């Protein structure tokens, strides 16, 4: 099954223009942009990316957060629920 949404960008822009919170919140970082510096991993487990997502809707196991970890070398990703 394939989905095609030819007006996705326009629809997203229109939605953001109607979103009340989007009109009042701004990027508060007052620093000029800088070039990105790539993270290079030379071997497995050399560099990791970690993210904590949540709070989310409580699961049946009473978990409210998700810890996501990605190994930059192998691109292996793991996610574990947290209370």
N, C-alpha and C positions, 0 to 999 in steps of 0.2 A: 504494500500500500504506500503510495507516495502522496504527499501533501504539497500544494503549491499556493503561495500567498503573495501574489504579485504586488500588492499595495502595503506590504508589511511595514516598510520604513515610514511611509506617509501616515499610516494608522497609528504607529507608535508616537510619532511627533504630535499628531492631533490629540492623542490621549494625554501626553505630557502637558500640552497646553491647557487641557481641561482639568488636570489634577491640581487641586487646591494646594496641597503640601508642596508640590513641585514648584509652585510659583513663589513660595516664601523661603524655602531652604536653599542655601547657596553653599558653594565650596568655600569653607572658611580658611583654607590654607592660603596665605598671602605671599607665597614664594613663587618666583618665576619657574616655569617648567624647565626641567633638565633632561638630557638624553638618558634613555634607559641603559643600564649596565647589565648585560646578560650574566646569568649565573651558570658557570661551567663546572660540571662535575666530572672528575677524571676517572672515577671508579664507583661501583655500586655503594650506596649508603654514604657517599661523601657529602652530599647536600640534600636537604629535605625541605619540602614546603609543607607547612602546617596551617590549618584553618580550623577555627571553632565556629560552628554554625548554631544559631539559636538565640533565644529560646524558641523552640518549635512546639507544636501541639503535643501534649504528653502522650506517649505511646502506652501500650498495655503493660510494658515493663517499667513504667514511670520515668522513662528517659526524656529529658528536655533539650539535650544538646547533641551535636554530632561532631566528633573529631575526625577530620580528613587529613591524611598524610600522603605525600607523593614523593617518591625518590626521583630526583632530577636526572639521574643517569639512565635508569631503566624505564622511567615513566610509570613504575608500578604504583598503584594507588590503593589505599586502604581507608575504610571508614568504620568507626566504632561509635556506638551510642554511649552517651554519658548522662549521669543523673545530676 
